[in-house]
Amino acid sequence: MQRSEFRKLVLAVVADLPPQFRLENIDIVVRWRPSLAERRLAGIRPGGDLFGLYLGVPLTHRGDHYNMALPDKIVIYQEAHERLFSSREELVEQVRRTVLHEIGHYLGIDERRLRELGMH
């Protein structure tokens, strides 16, 4: 799949968010695969897959001191999605789950709670 088409899948998830989930000061980018540093940061072992990564300060941890900050970043990795999901329907669904999972981290939801919500 072309990067531009994959990016459209990612942006469609964001566009479908309810208005109360307005994303501020955040960039959403698509990359082919994570760097070694990103894999380490996410705690991914060699051979493990990483679909996405949130890099920033969650909304629940921002205080009065949080101003004039560079944008947070959500990175969605195309290669893992394409390699593990062969049908377009599966791919689209996993992209949706990944984007929502990373937005959950932006909102301050931890991994345990995301699992409880079925967003792992």
C-alpha positions, -999 to +999 in steps of 0.1 A: +000+000+000+013+035-008+023+056+022-003+082+012-031+057+012-021+043+046-019+079+059-054+085+047-066+054+068-049+069+099-064+104+093-098+090+087-098+076+122-089+110+136-116+127+115-142+103+129-135+112+165-164+127+184-160+165+189-152+161+226-119+143+217-104+174+201-066+168+197-045+198+205-007+203+201-001+169+186+013+156+153+002+122+139+028+108+116+032+075+096+065+058+094+075+025+078+089+010+110+102+021+144+138+031+150+159+011+175+154+040+200+116+039+195+116+001+200+136+005+232+114+033+245+083+011+239+100-019+255+097-040+224+120-070+223+138-081+191+113-097+168+084-080+185+059-058+166+051-022+173+020-007+157+022+028+172+038+049+198+028+080+217+056+105+225+047+133+248+031+145+280-004+131+285-032+156+291-036+143+327+000+152+335+000+187+321-002+215+346+000+253+346+037+249+337+028+232+304+030+260+278+049+268+246+057+231+243+066+214+211+037+192+198+033+157+212+036+130+186+017+098+177+037+076+153+018+048+134+041+022+118+029+009+085+051-022+081+038-041+111+002-034+101+007-046+065+028-077+074+003-090+100-031-081+085-036-094+050-072-083+042-081-047+038-108-050+064-084-064+090-058-037+082-084-009+085-097-023+118-061-026+132-052+009+121-083+022+139-075+003+171-038+015+170-047+051+165-074+050+192-049+032+215-023+059+211-049+087+215-058+069+247-022+075+259-024+111+249-056+114+270-037+098+300-051+063+298-025+037+309-019+002+293-039-016+320-070+004+314-066+003+276-066-035+279-097-034+301-114-013+273-103-038+247-079-014+231-047-034+233 
